Amino acid sequence: MSATDDRPATAQDRTYRAVIVVLVAALAAAAALAVWSFLRDPGTERGSADSATLADLAAAEESARDLLVDMTTYDFRELDDEYAWLDRLTDADLRARMEERVADIGEVITAGKVTARGTVERSAYRANEDGSVTVIAFVRQRITDRSNDGRKLEEQWATLTMVRDAGDWLVDDIELSDVPQPGGRTG
């Protein structure tokens, strides 16, 4: 043993030991608090909610895109099966207006032996405060009838308001706008 071990502890030694004990205890408490914060971080929960929300918004956009493709793709030989997309409209007035249009257009499609293939070229969505989602899409439709061989091209902007109904995204409103062509025509 050294001579320093035998000497009695001074007030200064006791103070140093007390400071060390307090620092070790503070460090242990800070570590425990950090672990507890990491495990219970509301940001982690918020991050999961944000991911779920983004996935939900993407599902609304995908549902809108699917409906637009179904709406703009048809064949005069199988016209009865071409209007299943009407079941994805929630608003009764909108559905009645679209059914009316479909009946008129169906006669023209059959008489002209028309087929069409629609594609959604681009789309974007925005979440609304009421829980609905607005989807804006650029739709291109290639139309063939007995007088042409697929050279007619229709382009439109579509704005859809998507709402949740029994877990599915359905259309509550739809607005179609023709794209102006050179020379001021639309089509």
KENUFI-82927 format. One record per residue (C-alpha): residue in three letters; x, y, z. Coordinates in steps of 0.5 Angstrom, whole numbers. Example, Ala and Ser with C-alpha at 12.3 -4.5 7.8 and 13.67 -1.06 7.14 Angstrom:
<pts>
+------+-------+-------+-------+
: resn :     x :     y :     z :
+------+-------+-------+-------+
:  ALA :    25 :    -9 :    16 :
:  SER :    27 :    -2 :    14 :
+------+-------+-------+-------+
</pts>
This chain:
<pts>
+------+-------+-------+-------+
: resn :     x :     y :     z :
+------+-------+-------+-------+
:  MET :     0 :     0 :     0 :
:  SER :     2 :     7 :    -1 :
:  ALA :     3 :    13 :     4 :
:  THR :    -3 :    16 :     0 :
:  ASP :    -8 :    10 :     1 :
:  ASP :    -7 :    11 :     9 :
:  ARG :    -9 :    18 :    10 :
:  PRO :   -16 :    20 :    12 :
:  ALA :   -20 :    23 :     6 :
:  THR :   -20 :    30 :     6 :
:  ALA :   -26 :    35 :     4 :
:  GLN :   -24 :    36 :    -3 :
:  ASP :   -23 :    28 :    -4 :
:  ARG :   -31 :    27 :    -1 :
:  THR :   -33 :    33 :    -6 :
:  TYR :   -29 :    30 :   -12 :
:  ARG :   -33 :    23 :   -11 :
:  ALA :   -39 :    26 :   -10 :
:  VAL :   -39 :    30 :   -16 :
:  ILE :   -37 :    23 :   -20 :
:  VAL :   -43 :    19 :   -17 :
:  VAL :   -47 :    25 :   -19 :
:  LEU :   -44 :    25 :   -26 :
:  VAL :   -45 :    18 :   -27 :
:  ALA :   -52 :    18 :   -24 :
:  ALA :   -54 :    23 :   -29 :
:  LEU :   -51 :    20 :   -35 :
:  ALA :   -55 :    13 :   -33 :
:  ALA :   -61 :    17 :   -33 :
:  ALA :   -60 :    21 :   -40 :
:  ALA :   -58 :    14 :   -43 :
:  ALA :   -65 :    11 :   -40 :
:  LEU :   -69 :    17 :   -42 :
:  ALA :   -66 :    17 :   -49 :
:  VAL :   -67 :     9 :   -50 :
:  TRP :   -75 :    11 :   -47 :
:  SER :   -75 :    17 :   -52 :
:  PHE :   -73 :    13 :   -58 :
:  LEU :   -78 :     7 :   -56 :
:  ARG :   -84 :    12 :   -55 :
:  ASP :   -82 :    17 :   -60 :
:  PRO :   -88 :    20 :   -63 :
:  GLY :   -84 :    22 :   -69 :
:  THR :   -84 :    15 :   -71 :
:  GLU :   -91 :    14 :   -70 :
:  ARG :   -92 :    20 :   -74 :
:  GLY :   -87 :    17 :   -79 :
:  SER :   -92 :    11 :   -80 :
:  ALA :   -98 :    15 :   -80 :
:  ASP :   -95 :    19 :   -86 :
:  SER :   -93 :    13 :   -90 :
:  ALA :  -100 :    10 :   -89 :
:  THR :  -103 :    17 :   -91 :
:  LEU :   -98 :    17 :   -97 :
:  ALA :  -100 :    10 :   -99 :
:  ASP :  -107 :    11 :   -98 :
:  LEU :  -106 :    17 :  -103 :
:  ALA :  -103 :    13 :  -108 :
:  ALA :  -108 :     8 :  -108 :
:  ALA :  -113 :    14 :  -109 :
:  GLU :  -109 :    16 :  -115 :
:  GLU :  -109 :     9 :  -118 :
:  SER :  -116 :     8 :  -117 :
:  ALA :  -118 :    14 :  -121 :
:  ARG :  -113 :    12 :  -126 :
:  ASP :  -116 :     5 :  -127 :
:  LEU :  -123 :     9 :  -128 :
:  LEU :  -120 :    13 :  -133 :
:  VAL :  -117 :     8 :  -137 :
:  ASP :  -124 :     4 :  -136 :
:  MET :  -128 :    10 :  -138 :
:  THR :  -124 :    11 :  -145 :
:  THR :  -123 :     4 :  -147 :
:  TYR :  -128 :     1 :  -151 :
:  ASP :  -130 :    -4 :  -156 :
:  PHE :  -137 :    -4 :  -160 :
:  ARG :  -137 :   -11 :  -160 :
:  GLU :  -137 :   -12 :  -153 :
:  LEU :  -141 :    -5 :  -151 :
:  ASP :  -145 :    -8 :  -145 :
:  ASP :  -139 :   -10 :  -141 :
:  GLU :  -136 :    -3 :  -142 :
:  TYR :  -139 :     1 :  -137 :
:  ALA :  -138 :    -3 :  -131 :
:  TRP :  -134 :     4 :  -129 :
:  LEU :  -141 :     7 :  -127 :
:  ASP :  -141 :     3 :  -121 :
:  ARG :  -135 :     7 :  -118 :
:  LEU :  -139 :    13 :  -118 :
:  THR :  -142 :    15 :  -111 :
:  ASP :  -146 :    21 :  -113 :
:  ALA :  -153 :    20 :  -116 :
:  ASP :  -153 :    26 :  -120 :
:  LEU :  -147 :    25 :  -123 :
:  ARG :  -148 :    17 :  -124 :
:  ALA :  -155 :    19 :  -128 :
:  ARG :  -151 :    24 :  -132 :
:  MET :  -146 :    20 :  -134 :
:  GLU :  -151 :    14 :  -135 :
:  GLU :  -155 :    19 :  -140 :
:  ARG :  -149 :    20 :  -144 :
:  VAL :  -146 :    13 :  -144 :
:  ALA :  -153 :    11 :  -147 :
:  ASP :  -152 :    16 :  -153 :
:  ILE :  -145 :    15 :  -154 :
:  GLY :  -147 :     7 :  -154 :
:  GLU :  -151 :     8 :  -160 :
:  VAL :  -146 :    12 :  -164 :
:  ILE :  -140 :     7 :  -162 :
:  THR :  -145 :     1 :  -165 :
:  ALA :  -147 :     5 :  -171 :
:  GLY :  -140 :     7 :  -173 :
:  LYS :  -136 :     0 :  -170 :
:  VAL :  -132 :     5 :  -166 :
:  THR :  -126 :     2 :  -161 :
:  ALA :  -122 :     6 :  -157 :
:  ARG :  -116 :     5 :  -152 :
:  GLY :  -115 :    10 :  -147 :
:  THR :  -108 :    11 :  -143 :
:  VAL :  -107 :    16 :  -137 :
:  GLU :  -100 :    19 :  -139 :
:  ARG :   -99 :    23 :  -133 :
:  SER :  -103 :    24 :  -126 :
:  ALA :  -102 :    28 :  -119 :
:  TYR :  -106 :    28 :  -113 :
:  ARG :  -108 :    33 :  -107 :
:  ALA :  -110 :    31 :  -101 :
:  ASN :  -116 :    35 :   -98 :
:  GLU :  -118 :    37 :   -91 :
:  ASP :  -125 :    33 :   -92 :
:  GLY :  -121 :    27 :   -93 :
:  SER :  -122 :    27 :  -100 :
:  VAL :  -117 :    26 :  -105 :
:  THR :  -117 :    31 :  -112 :
:  VAL :  -113 :    27 :  -118 :
:  ILE :  -112 :    31 :  -124 :
:  ALA :  -110 :    27 :  -130 :
:  PHE :  -108 :    28 :  -137 :
:  VAL :  -112 :    22 :  -141 :
:  ARG :  -110 :    20 :  -149 :
:  GLN :  -115 :    16 :  -152 :
:  ARG :  -114 :    13 :  -159 :
:  ILE :  -120 :    12 :  -163 :
:  THR :  -121 :     7 :  -169 :
:  ASP :  -128 :     7 :  -173 :
:  ARG :  -130 :     4 :  -180 :
:  SER :  -127 :    11 :  -183 :
:  ASN :  -120 :    11 :  -180 :
:  ASP :  -115 :     6 :  -178 :
:  GLY :  -113 :     9 :  -171 :
:  ARG :  -111 :    16 :  -173 :
:  LYS :  -116 :    20 :  -169 :
:  LEU :  -113 :    22 :  -162 :
:  GLU :  -117 :    25 :  -157 :
:  GLU :  -114 :    28 :  -151 :
:  GLN :  -117 :    31 :  -144 :
:  TRP :  -115 :    33 :  -137 :
:  ALA :  -119 :    30 :  -132 :
:  THR :  -120 :    32 :  -125 :
:  LEU :  -123 :    27 :  -120 :
:  THR :  -125 :    28 :  -113 :
:  MET :  -124 :    21 :  -110 :
:  VAL :  -128 :    19 :  -103 :
:  ARG :  -127 :    13 :   -99 :
:  ASP :  -133 :     8 :   -99 :
:  ALA :  -133 :     2 :   -95 :
:  GLY :  -125 :     1 :   -96 :
:  ASP :  -125 :     3 :  -103 :
:  TRP :  -124 :     9 :  -107 :
:  LEU :  -130 :    12 :  -111 :
:  VAL :  -131 :    18 :  -115 :
:  ASP :  -135 :    23 :  -112 :
:  ASP :  -134 :    28 :  -118 :
:  ILE :  -131 :    28 :  -125 :
:  GLU :  -130 :    34 :  -129 :
:  LEU :  -127 :    33 :  -136 :
:  SER :  -124 :    39 :  -140 :
:  ASP :  -121 :    38 :  -148 :
:  VAL :  -114 :    40 :  -149 :
:  PRO :  -114 :    46 :  -154 :
:  GLN :  -111 :    44 :  -161 :
:  PRO :  -107 :    48 :  -165 :
:  GLY :  -111 :    53 :  -169 :
:  GLY :  -116 :    54 :  -163 :
:  ARG :  -120 :    47 :  -164 :
:  THR :  -121 :    42 :  -158 :
:  GLY :  -121 :    35 :  -159 :
+------+-------+-------+-------+
</pts>
